Amino acid sequence: MDPPTANQDGTLSDDLISGNLPEETLEELRQAKKILEHHGIADRLTEMIGTPVTASLKMLPDNFESAIHSAIDKSLHVALDVALRTLGPEKDASGAKVRDKPKLLTHKLLAGLSGAAGGALGGATVAAELPVSTVLILRSVADIARSEGEDLSELESRLACLEVFALDPGQSSDIDDETEIGYFAVRAAMAKQIQDASKYILKNGIKDSAAPPLVRLVTQIGKRFGVVVSEKVAAQAIPIIGAVGGALINSYFIDHYQDLARAHFTIRRLEREHGQPLVREAYGQIKLRQRPRRVTDSTS
């Protein structure tokens, strides 16, 4: 039997992909793609509160948008500073790098406590609460990155942790096009900002977080992270949510980014093991079963 060959357009055939990637690797890719391409935070919050989050956005006062954007910008600059100054490989007493299972529940509980304060006091606390939640998420993301073999002594790996804030799959994106798959389109759009930021930091250090390359990186991430934050704040602004609901929403919030981080760093690990071209080609040919839309019966 002849060995499988590439298609005429240069892409790999299904048989060739399957023959070069173990089934367990393909299953990891399927699970990662399901997370990265399928469910946004708005869907999860809508299921939790029983009403579309987009409708809740209309409840926010007119001047609230600028307050949210200001809080997002502050939060991501704080997260960038944390990523560059404090993230790194954890080591045991002998100096060996630690690669334990991530402590997901610990971070989730802390985020819940932060969200409880926001829910009890209303959306006006977003400026104080969001930076706390964002840093908690970042530390959890870094924990996941380590568990997937990332070396956080490397600047690119630390910035890849920050990149997770741009990966929510539930929003339409102006950076997607016919030549790119959603997740990889985001990574492609982020690549130049990450490269420019890395070059600047390696040359000048991290003393000036207002340097143009770092500002551009934060702005690019903020465009997508801002949509998610707006949906979260809108859900927390519903009067009946309160402290308990605020804690639950924040738990959903961090859980969502933990899922994205696990998928993101799984793919990065597989790329290191098998090469990016093969992993990307396999990812693109994986077909996901579409979720059926909910239909409301107007006669009921």
PATORMAR-243419 format. One line per 8 residues: their letters; for each residue x, y, z of N, C-alpha, C. Coordinates in steps of 0.05 Angstrom, whole numbers, padded with zeros to 5 digits. Example, Ala and Ser with C-alpha at 12.3 -4.5 7.8 and 13.67 -1.06 7.14 Angstrom:
# residues 2
as) 00264:-00114:00156:00246:-00090:00156:00264:-00066:00156 ~ 00257:-00045:00142:00273:-00021:00143:00258:00001:00157
# end
This chain:
# residues 300
mdpptanq) 00017:-00024:00000:00000:00000:00000:00018:00025:00000 ~ 00012:00043:-00018:00028:00068:-00020:00024:00085:00005 ~ 00045:00098:00014:00042:00116:00037:00024:00140:00030 ~ 00010:00152:00049:-00007:00175:00044:00011:00199:00036 ~ 00000:00216:00019:00014:00240:00009:-00001:00265:00015 ~ 00012:00287:00011:-00001:00313:00014:-00021:00318:-00008 ~ -00041:00334:-00002:-00061:00342:-00023:-00047:00360:-00043 ~ -00061:00365:-00066:-00050:00381:-00088:-00044:00409:-00079
dgtlsddl) -00061:00419:-00060:-00056:00447:-00051:-00034:00449:-00030 ~ -00022:00427:-00024:00001:00428:-00005:-00007:00421:00023 ~ -00033:00420:00029:-00042:00413:00056:-00040:00383:00060 ~ -00039:00376:00085:-00036:00347:00092:-00063:00333:00091 ~ -00063:00309:00080:-00088:00294:00080:-00095:00284:00108 ~ -00121:00277:00112:-00129:00267:00138:-00113:00242:00146 ~ -00108:00224:00126:-00093:00200:00132:-00064:00207:00141 ~ -00052:00226:00127:-00025:00233:00134:-00023:00246:00162
isgnlpee) -00043:00263:00168:-00043:00275:00195:-00047:00253:00216 ~ -00067:00235:00212:-00072:00214:00231:-00047:00196:00234 ~ -00033:00192:00211:-00010:00174:00212:00014:00186:00226 ~ 00015:00213:00228:00038:00226:00240:00032:00236:00269 ~ 00008:00238:00276:00001:00246:00304:-00014:00223:00318 ~ -00005:00216:00342:-00019:00194:00356:-00048:00202:00362 ~ -00065:00182:00366:-00093:00187:00371:-00097:00204:00396 ~ -00080:00199:00417:-00083:00214:00441:-00077:00244:00437
tleelrqa) -00058:00249:00418:-00052:00277:00411:-00075:00290:00397 ~ -00087:00275:00378:-00110:00286:00363:-00133:00291:00382 ~ -00137:00274:00402:-00159:00278:00422:-00153:00303:00438 ~ -00128:00307:00446:-00121:00332:00460:-00127:00356:00443 ~ -00121:00355:00418:-00128:00377:00400:-00158:00381:00397 ~ -00173:00360:00396:-00202:00363:00394:-00213:00377:00419 ~ -00204:00369:00442:-00214:00381:00466:-00205:00410:00468 ~ -00181:00416:00459:-00171:00444:00460:-00188:00461:00440
kkilehhg) -00192:00451:00416:-00207:00466:00397:-00236:00471:00406 ~ -00248:00451:00419:-00275:00455:00429:-00277:00478:00448 ~ -00256:00482:00464:-00256:00505:00483:-00249:00531:00468 ~ -00230:00530:00450:-00220:00555:00438:-00237:00566:00416 ~ -00255:00549:00405:-00271:00558:00382:-00301:00558:00387 ~ -00310:00549:00411:-00338:00542:00413:-00354:00559:00433 ~ -00344:00562:00457:-00361:00574:00479:-00348:00599:00490 ~ -00362:00622:00488:-00352:00646:00500:-00364:00650:00527
iadrltem) -00354:00669:00542:-00363:00674:00570:-00392:00683:00570 ~ -00401:00697:00549:-00429:00706:00548:-00449:00683:00549 ~ -00442:00661:00535:-00460:00637:00536:-00462:00626:00564 ~ -00439:00625:00578:-00439:00613:00605:-00454:00631:00624 ~ -00450:00657:00622:-00465:00675:00640:-00495:00675:00635 ~ -00502:00674:00609:-00530:00673:00602:-00544:00648:00614 ~ -00530:00625:00612:-00541:00601:00624:-00544:00604:00654 ~ -00525:00618:00667:-00526:00620:00696:-00548:00639:00705
igtpvtas) -00550:00662:00693:-00570:00682:00703:-00597:00680:00689 ~ -00599:00664:00668:-00624:00660:00655:-00634:00682:00637 ~ -00617:00701:00631:-00625:00722:00613:-00601:00730:00596 ~ -00604:00738:00571:-00580:00745:00555:-00564:00767:00567 ~ -00538:00764:00568:-00521:00785:00579:-00522:00810:00562 ~ -00526:00807:00536:-00528:00830:00518:-00551:00848:00526 ~ -00572:00836:00536:-00595:00853:00546:-00587:00868:00571 ~ -00571:00855:00588:-00562:00867:00613:-00544:00891:00608
lkmlpdnf) -00529:00890:00585:-00511:00912:00579:-00526:00939:00577 ~ -00551:00937:00568:-00567:00962:00564:-00574:00975:00591 ~ -00571:00960:00613:-00578:00970:00639:-00556:00989:00650 ~ -00533:00987:00639:-00510:01003:00649:-00514:01032:00641 ~ -00506:01051:00659:-00508:01079:00653:-00490:01087:00629 ~ -00496:01109:00616:-00481:01117:00592:-00451:01121:00597 ~ -00444:01132:00621:-00416:01138:00626:-00401:01114:00637 ~ -00414:01091:00639:-00401:01068:00650:-00380:01056:00631
esaihsai) -00385:01059:00605:-00366:01047:00586:-00338:01058:00589 ~ -00336:01084:00593:-00309:01096:00597:-00296:01086:00622 ~ -00312:01082:00644:-00302:01072:00669:-00291:01044:00665 ~ -00306:01027:00650:-00297:01000:00645:-00271:00999:00630 ~ -00270:01016:00608:-00245:01016:00592:-00221:01025:00608 ~ -00226:01045:00626:-00204:01054:00643:-00195:01032:00662 ~ -00214:01017:00673:-00208:00995:00691:-00193:00972:00677 ~ -00201:00967:00652:-00188:00946:00636:-00159:00954:00630
dkslhval) -00155:00979:00622:-00128:00988:00616:-00110:00986:00640 ~ -00120:00995:00663:-00105:00993:00688:-00099:00964:00695 ~ -00119:00947:00692:-00116:00919:00700:-00095:00905:00683 ~ -00096:00910:00657:-00077:00897:00639:-00048:00907:00643 ~ -00045:00933:00650:-00019:00943:00655:-00008:00931:00681 ~ -00026:00928:00701:-00017:00914:00726:-00009:00885:00720 ~ -00026:00872:00704:-00020:00844:00696:00006:00842:00681 ~ 00011:00861:00663:00036:00861:00648:00060:00864:00667
dvalrtlg) 00057:00881:00686:00079:00886:00705:00084:00861:00722 ~ 00062:00848:00730:00064:00823:00746:00077:00801:00729 ~ 00069:00799:00703:00080:00779:00685:00110:00782:00682 ~ 00119:00807:00679:00147:00812:00673:00164:00811:00698 ~ 00153:00819:00721:00170:00821:00745:00169:00797:00764 ~ 00146:00783:00765:00143:00763:00786:00138:00735:00776 ~ 00128:00732:00751:00124:00704:00742:00151:00692:00735 ~ 00154:00667:00741:00179:00653:00735:00177:00624:00743
pekdasga) 00196:00608:00737:00195:00579:00743:00196:00575:00773 ~ 00177:00560:00784:00178:00553:00812:00198:00530:00816 ~ 00214:00531:00838:00234:00511:00842:00231:00499:00870 ~ 00240:00473:00872:00239:00460:00898:00264:00466:00913 ~ 00268:00453:00937:00291:00459:00954:00318:00453:00940 ~ 00317:00434:00921:00342:00427:00908:00348:00445:00884 ~ 00330:00463:00878:00333:00481:00855:00322:00471:00829 ~ 00309:00448:00830:00297:00437:00805:00270:00450:00800
kvrdkpkl) 00264:00454:00775:00238:00466:00768:00215:00449:00775 ~ 00194:00461:00786:00170:00447:00794:00150:00446:00771 ~ 00138:00423:00767:00118:00421:00746:00094:00406:00757 ~ 00083:00416:00780:00060:00403:00793:00034:00410:00779 ~ 00013:00396:00787:-00014:00403:00777:-00021:00431:00786 ~ -00033:00448:00770:-00040:00475:00777:-00060:00476:00800 ~ -00058:00496:00817:-00076:00499:00839:-00101:00515:00831 ~ -00118:00503:00814:-00140:00518:00802:-00161:00526:00823
lthkllag) -00167:00509:00842:-00188:00515:00861:-00180:00539:00879 ~ -00155:00540:00887:-00146:00562:00904:-00151:00589:00891 ~ -00142:00591:00866:-00146:00616:00852:-00176:00622:00847 ~ -00192:00601:00843:-00220:00605:00838:-00234:00615:00863 ~ -00226:00605:00886:-00238:00614:00912:-00231:00643:00917 ~ -00206:00650:00912:-00198:00678:00916:-00213:00697:00897 ~ -00216:00688:00872:-00231:00705:00853:-00260:00707:00862 ~ -00272:00686:00873:-00299:00687:00883:-00302:00708:00905
lsgaagga) -00283:00709:00923:-00284:00728:00945:-00283:00757:00934 ~ -00266:00761:00914:-00264:00787:00901:-00290:00794:00888 ~ -00303:00775:00874:-00328:00780:00861:-00351:00785:00880 ~ -00349:00773:00904:-00370:00777:00924:-00371:00806:00933 ~ -00348:00818:00936:-00347:00846:00943:-00359:00863:00921 ~ -00352:00857:00896:-00362:00872:00873:-00392:00869:00871 ~ -00402:00845:00875:-00431:00840:00873:-00447:00854:00895 ~ -00435:00855:00919:-00450:00867:00941:-00450:00897:00939
lggatvaa) -00430:00909:00928:-00428:00938:00927:-00435:00950:00900 ~ -00440:00932:00881:-00449:00941:00855:-00426:00945:00835 ~ -00434:00951:00810:-00414:00954:00789:-00394:00977:00793 ~ -00401:00995:00811:-00383:01018:00815:-00356:01010:00826 ~ -00353:00985:00836:-00328:00976:00848:-00310:00963:00827 ~ -00318:00964:00801:-00302:00950:00781:-00274:00960:00779 ~ -00269:00986:00784:-00242:00997:00782:-00224:00985:00803 ~ -00235:00978:00826:-00218:00966:00848:-00217:00936:00845
elpvstvl) -00239:00924:00837:-00241:00894:00837:-00228:00882:00813 ~ -00230:00894:00789:-00220:00882:00765:-00190:00877:00765 ~ -00173:00896:00774:-00144:00890:00775:-00138:00865:00792 ~ -00152:00863:00814:-00148:00840:00832:-00155:00814:00818 ~ -00179:00813:00805:-00187:00789:00791:-00168:00783:00768 ~ -00159:00803:00754:-00142:00799:00731:-00115:00787:00739 ~ -00104:00796:00761:-00078:00785:00770:-00082:00757:00780 ~ -00105:00751:00794:-00110:00724:00803:-00112:00705:00779
ilrsvadi) -00126:00714:00758:-00128:00698:00733:-00100:00693:00721 ~ -00084:00715:00720:-00058:00712:00708:-00041:00692:00723 ~ -00042:00693:00750:-00026:00674:00766:-00035:00645:00761 ~ -00061:00642:00758:-00072:00615:00753:-00064:00606:00725 ~ -00064:00624:00706:-00055:00618:00678:-00026:00610:00679 ~ -00009:00624:00694:00019:00617:00696:00023:00590:00708 ~ 00007:00583:00728:00007:00557:00741:00002:00535:00720 ~ -00018:00540:00703:-00025:00521:00682:-00003:00519:00662
arsegedl) 00009:00542:00655:00031:00542:00635:00054:00525:00645 ~ 00061:00528:00671:00083:00511:00682:00076:00482:00680 ~ 00051:00475:00686:00043:00447:00686:00045:00434:00658 ~ 00044:00451:00637:00045:00442:00610:00074:00445:00598 ~ 00093:00450:00616:00121:00450:00608:00132:00476:00599 ~ 00117:00498:00603:00128:00524:00595:00151:00533:00614 ~ 00171:00545:00603:00193:00555:00619:00188:00585:00623 ~ 00178:00592:00647:00171:00620:00652:00195:00638:00658
selesrla) 00219:00627:00656:00242:00644:00656:00245:00657:00629 ~ 00231:00646:00609:00232:00658:00582:00211:00680:00579 ~ 00219:00703:00569:00201:00725:00566:00177:00718:00548 ~ 00181:00704:00527:00159:00697:00508:00138:00680:00522 ~ 00146:00662:00540:00127:00646:00554:00110:00663:00574 ~ 00122:00682:00586:00108:00699:00605:00087:00716:00589 ~ 00095:00726:00566:00077:00742:00550:00055:00724:00538 ~ 00061:00698:00534:00040:00680:00525:00018:00676:00546
clevfald) 00026:00679:00572:00006:00679:00593:-00013:00703:00591 ~ -00002:00726:00585:-00018:00750:00582:-00036:00747:00557 ~ -00026:00734:00537:-00041:00730:00512:-00068:00716:00516 ~ -00070:00700:00537:-00094:00685:00543:-00118:00703:00546 ~ -00114:00728:00555:-00136:00747:00559:-00148:00755:00532 ~ -00135:00749:00510:-00146:00756:00483:-00160:00733:00469 ~ -00163:00710:00483:-00171:00686:00469:-00201:00678:00471 ~ -00217:00695:00484:-00245:00687:00486:-00258:00682:00459
pgqssdid) -00270:00658:00455:-00280:00650:00429:-00308:00660:00422 ~ -00322:00672:00441:-00350:00678:00437:-00356:00704:00423 ~ -00335:00719:00415:-00339:00745:00402:-00330:00744:00374 ~ -00343:00759:00356:-00334:00762:00329:-00309:00779:00330 ~ -00291:00775:00311:-00266:00789:00312:-00259:00801:00285 ~ -00249:00825:00285:-00242:00838:00260:-00214:00828:00250 ~ -00201:00811:00265:-00176:00801:00257:-00178:00773:00244 ~ -00202:00761:00245:-00205:00735:00231:-00209:00740:00202
deteigyf) -00199:00722:00185:-00204:00723:00157:-00205:00695:00146 ~ -00209:00692:00120:-00213:00666:00108:-00188:00649:00109 ~ -00165:00661:00112:-00140:00646:00112:-00132:00637:00140 ~ -00146:00645:00160:-00138:00638:00187:-00161:00625:00202 ~ -00153:00607:00220:-00172:00595:00239:-00173:00613:00263 ~ -00196:00616:00276:-00200:00636:00297:-00178:00638:00317 ~ -00172:00616:00331:-00151:00616:00351:-00124:00624:00340 ~ -00117:00612:00317:-00091:00618:00305:-00091:00647:00293
avraamak) -00114:00657:00286:-00115:00685:00276:-00109:00704:00299 ~ -00119:00698:00323:-00112:00715:00346:-00082:00714:00352 ~ -00072:00690:00352:-00043:00687:00356:-00026:00702:00335 ~ -00035:00700:00310:-00021:00714:00289:-00022:00744:00293 ~ -00045:00754:00301:-00048:00783:00305:-00032:00792:00329 ~ -00029:00775:00349:-00014:00782:00373:00016:00779:00369 ~ 00024:00764:00349:00053:00757:00346:00071:00781:00344 ~ 00063:00801:00327:00080:00824:00323:00082:00841:00349
qiqdasky) 00059:00844:00363:00060:00860:00388:00078:00846:00408 ~ 00075:00819:00410:00092:00805:00430:00121:00806:00422 ~ 00127:00804:00396:00154:00805:00387:00166:00833:00392 ~ 00151:00854:00385:00161:00881:00390:00165:00887:00420 ~ 00146:00877:00436:00148:00882:00465:00173:00867:00476 ~ 00177:00843:00466:00200:00827:00475:00226:00840:00468 ~ 00228:00850:00444:00253:00863:00435:00258:00888:00452 ~ 00237:00903:00457:00240:00928:00473:00249:00921:00501
ilkngikd) 00237:00901:00514:00243:00894:00541:00271:00883:00543 ~ 00280:00866:00524:00307:00855:00525:00328:00877:00522 ~ 00321:00898:00507:00340:00920:00503:00340:00941:00525 ~ 00315:00947:00535:00312:00970:00554:00304:00962:00582 ~ 00297:00937:00586:00286:00929:00612:00257:00936:00614 ~ 00246:00935:00638:00217:00938:00643:00210:00963:00659 ~ 00229:00983:00659:00224:01006:00677:00203:01024:00666 ~ 00197:01024:00640:00178:01042:00628:00154:01027:00616
saapplvr) 00133:01023:00631:00110:01008:00621:00093:01024:00601 ~ 00100:01050:00599:00085:01067:00580:00100:01068:00553 ~ 00120:01052:00549:00134:01052:00524:00116:01042:00502 ~ 00117:01054:00478:00098:01047:00456:00095:01018:00451 ~ 00116:01001:00450:00112:00973:00444:00095:00959:00465 ~ 00098:00967:00491:00082:00955:00512:00053:00965:00512 ~ 00050:00990:00506:00023:01001:00504:00008:00988:00481 ~ 00021:00984:00458:00008:00970:00436:00000:00942:00443
lvtqigkr) 00017:00928:00458:00010:00901:00466:-00015:00901:00484 ~ -00015:00918:00504:-00038:00920:00522:-00063:00928:00507 ~ -00061:00947:00489:-00084:00956:00473:-00096:00933:00457 ~ -00079:00917:00444:-00088:00895:00427:-00103:00874:00444 ~ -00092:00868:00467:-00105:00849:00485:-00131:00861:00496 ~ -00130:00887:00503:-00153:00900:00515:-00178:00901:00496 ~ -00173:00901:00470:-00196:00902:00451:-00214:00877:00455 ~ -00202:00854:00460:-00218:00830:00463:-00225:00825:00492
fgvvvsek) -00207:00830:00510:-00212:00826:00539:-00235:00845:00548 ~ -00236:00869:00536:-00256:00888:00543:-00284:00879:00538 ~ -00288:00863:00516:-00315:00853:00511:-00324:00834:00533 ~ -00306:00817:00542:-00312:00798:00563:-00318:00812:00589 ~ -00301:00832:00596:-00305:00846:00621:-00332:00861:00621 ~ -00339:00873:00598:-00365:00887:00596:-00388:00867:00601 ~ -00386:00843:00591:-00407:00823:00595:-00408:00814:00624 ~ -00385:00812:00636:-00384:00804:00665:-00396:00826:00682
vaaqaipi) -00388:00851:00677:-00398:00873:00693:-00428:00876:00690 ~ -00438:00872:00665:-00467:00874:00660:-00482:00853:00676 ~ -00471:00829:00678:-00484:00808:00694:-00484:00815:00723 ~ -00462:00826:00733:-00460:00833:00761:-00478:00857:00768 ~ -00485:00873:00748:-00501:00897:00753:-00531:00891:00756 ~ -00539:00866:00750:-00567:00859:00754:-00574:00859:00783 ~ -00595:00874:00791:-00600:00878:00820:-00602:00853:00837 ~ -00613:00831:00825:-00617:00807:00842:-00592:00791:00845
igavggal) -00570:00798:00832:-00546:00782:00833:-00533:00783:00861 ~ -00528:00807:00872:-00517:00810:00899:-00490:00797:00902 ~ -00482:00793:00928:-00456:00783:00935:-00452:00754:00926 ~ -00472:00737:00931:-00470:00709:00924:-00467:00706:00893 ~ -00483:00721:00879:-00482:00720:00850:-00456:00731:00839 ~ -00446:00753:00852:-00421:00765:00844:-00398:00745:00848 ~ -00398:00730:00869:-00377:00710:00874:-00378:00688:00853 ~ -00403:00680:00846:-00406:00658:00827:-00398:00668:00799
insyfidh) -00405:00692:00792:-00397:00703:00766:-00366:00705:00764 ~ -00353:00714:00785:-00324:00715:00784:-00311:00688:00783 ~ -00324:00668:00795:-00314:00640:00793:-00317:00630:00765 ~ -00339:00637:00751:-00343:00631:00723:-00321:00645:00706 ~ -00316:00669:00714:-00297:00686:00699:-00269:00673:00699 ~ -00259:00666:00723:-00233:00654:00724:-00233:00626:00713 ~ -00255:00611:00717:-00257:00584:00706:-00255:00585:00675 ~ -00268:00605:00664:-00267:00608:00635:-00238:00612:00625
yqdlarah) -00223:00629:00638:-00196:00633:00629:-00177:00610:00636 ~ -00183:00596:00657:-00168:00572:00663:-00172:00551:00641 ~ -00196:00548:00631:-00201:00530:00608:-00186:00539:00584 ~ -00187:00565:00577:-00173:00576:00554:-00143:00571:00557 ~ -00132:00576:00581:-00104:00572:00586:-00096:00543:00582 ~ -00112:00525:00593:-00106:00496:00590:-00105:00489:00560 ~ -00124:00498:00544:-00124:00492:00516:-00101:00505:00501 ~ -00096:00530:00507:-00074:00546:00495:-00047:00532:00499
ftirrler) -00041:00526:00525:-00015:00515:00531:-00013:00485:00524 ~ -00035:00472:00521:-00035:00444:00510:-00025:00446:00481 ~ -00037:00464:00466:-00029:00467:00438:00001:00475:00435 ~ 00009:00493:00452:00038:00501:00451:00056:00478:00458 ~ 00048:00461:00477:00063:00437:00483:00065:00418:00460 ~ 00042:00414:00447:00041:00396:00424:00058:00407:00401 ~ 00058:00433:00398:00075:00446:00377:00104:00441:00383 ~ 00112:00441:00408:00140:00436:00415:00147:00406:00409
ehgqplvr) 00127:00389:00413:00132:00360:00410:00131:00351:00381 ~ 00112:00363:00365:00107:00353:00338:00113:00373:00316 ~ 00118:00398:00324:00122:00419:00304:00096:00434:00298 ~ 00098:00461:00296:00073:00477:00292:00059:00470:00266 ~ 00072:00467:00243:00057:00462:00219:00038:00437:00220 ~ 00048:00416:00231:00032:00391:00233:00009:00395:00252 ~ 00014:00407:00275:-00007:00411:00295:-00028:00430:00285 ~ -00019:00451:00272:-00038:00471:00261:-00056:00458:00239
eaygqikl) -00043:00442:00221:-00059:00429:00200:-00079:00410:00211 ~ -00072:00395:00232:-00090:00376:00244:-00113:00391:00258 ~ -00106:00413:00272:-00126:00429:00285:-00147:00440:00265 ~ -00137:00449:00242:-00155:00460:00222:-00174:00439:00210 ~ -00166:00414:00210:-00183:00394:00198:-00202:00380:00218 ~ -00199:00386:00243:-00217:00375:00263:-00244:00389:00261 ~ -00265:00373:00258:-00292:00384:00256:-00306:00381:00282 ~ -00318:00403:00292:-00332:00403:00317:-00362:00401:00312
rqrprrvt) -00375:00387:00329:-00405:00385:00327:-00416:00411:00337 ~ -00433:00423:00320:-00445:00449:00328:-00466:00445:00349 ~ -00466:00464:00368:-00487:00464:00389:-00513:00472:00377 ~ -00535:00457:00382:-00561:00466:00372:-00570:00492:00385 ~ -00582:00509:00369:-00592:00535:00380:-00617:00530:00396 ~ -00620:00545:00417:-00645:00543:00433:-00668:00557:00418 ~ -00690:00544:00416:-00714:00555:00402:-00735:00561:00422 ~ -00745:00585:00422:-00766:00593:00440:-00793:00589:00426
dsts) -00811:00574:00440:-00837:00568:00429:-00856:00591:00435 ~ -00863:00606:00415:-00879:00630:00420:-00908:00623:00426 ~ -00916:00597:00423:-00944:00590:00428:-00947:00581:00457 ~ -00925:00578:00472:-00928:00568:00499:-00936:00591:00517
# end
